[in-house]
Amino acid sequence: MNGHKPHRVRTLLVHLGLILAAAFMAMPLWFAFVASTYQGGDFISGHVGWLPGSNFWNTYVTTLNGTAAQALALPPMGSALLNSLIMAMLIACGKILISLPSAYAVTYFNFPFRSLCFWVIFITLMLPVEVRIVPTFQVAATLGLLNSYAGLTLPLIASATATFLFRQTFLTVPDELTEAARIDGASPLRFFIDVVIPLSRTNIAALFVILFIYGWNQYLWPLLVTTKASYSTIVMTVGRLSEASGEGDPVWNYTMATAILALLPPVFVVVAMQRLFVRGLVETEK
């Protein structure tokens, strides 16, 4: 009996440490929510406390119905959320649809310079969007992709990261399974659809969550390729609300409320796909 007591104390301390760490990580989010329930000027004057204020209902109703955005000549909240959702979905699905066959090709097909092709794809990880943003913008402008969903998504769809992760996943598929499919007369396309993709289901789910959040959080590229308010994303709206708070009457309550609402779709995606997401990250054998 005495031996169980140190174990329980240790477990209690570990859980306490985890709870404190989680509370520390959630503190900025809680403070943003609290700030959204006060008047805009209270944030600057330092009158925001640790508990929600009395302006919660007015702030969120005004933010959701577009009154605050209209007063500041910003796009409606619903339009910005829809644009972000379309952009995130197209980027996530596009990256996966391109990376799956490219990883399959460099894993299962023998062709000249196969390894070189893979490493050329992998080396592009060293060139993030910020480095190649000027030539990419020039190409998008030349092709007439500005102020369009194609311009928002196509330059961000190619993904060396997804190709690399799918290749590592395909390498774990047993050779016996590949030989069995070949003996049964399965074509490469049939093997890809019936065997490889089902075995990669959890990895696809994990990558979808990561890529969806990546697309949702894009700020610099949409800021460059869109000049029309109808293509503004929710992250751009948060940035413009912050600028408006610094230039005129403070609207930090609407800024914080918009930021909180912008978090909800990614959180929903993570929660809805949590089980597949975790399995896709930790699975190493098929």
Sequence and secondary structure as in RCSB ss.txt:
>XXXX:A:sequence
MNGHKPHRVRTLLVHLGLILAAAFMAMPLWFAFVASTYQGGDFISGHVGWLPGSNFWNTYVTTLNGTAAQALALP
PMGSALLNSLIMAMLIACGKILISLPSAYAVTYFNFPFRSLCFWVIFITLMLPVEVRIVPTFQVAATLGLLNSYA
GLTLPLIASATATFLFRQTFLTVPDELTEAARIDGASPLRFFIDVVIPLSRTNIAALFVILFIYGWNQYLWPLLV
TTKASYSTIVMTVGRLSEASGEGDPVWNYTMATAILALLPPVFVVVAMQRLFVRGLVETEK
>XXXX:A:secstr
 TTHHHHHHHHHHHHHHHHHHHHHHHHHHHHHHHHHTS HHHHHHT   SS  S HHHHHHHHHTTHHHHHTT  
 HHHHHHHHHHHHHHHHHHHHHHHHHHHHHHHH   TTHHHHHHHHHHGGGS TTTSHHHHHHHHHHTT TTSHH
HHHHHHH  HHHHHHHHHHHTTS HHHHHHHHHTT  HHHHIIIIIHHHTHHHHHHHHHHHHHHHHT  HHHHHH
  SGGG  HHHHHHHHHHHHHHSS  HHHHHHHHHHHHHHHHHHHHHTHHHHHHHHH    
